[in-house]
Amino acid sequence: MRVSAPAAGSELPIIVFSHGFGWSLDGYGPLVDYWAAHGCVVIQPTHVDSRTLNLPPDDPVRHGYGVSESRI
């Protein structure tokens, strides 16, 4: 996870920006920097399918995201 914010300020708006399937939060640096420079706190979660984690395609964490599933 990455949090970007202005150096000063209070009661700032918060943006939770999810980079989407199979990409990386690094790919949106200029956009996030723009929002932070204009007074927003930006929270970017790292998803288990993120390229930055370098998990192999067959890693069980990638399938089901490490959560037990109930089948009906």
Buried (B, 14 or more C-beta within 10 A) or exposed (E): EBEBBEEEEEEBEEBEBEBEEEBBBEEBEEEBEEBBEEEBBBBBEEBEBBBEEEBEEEEEEBEEEEEEEEEE
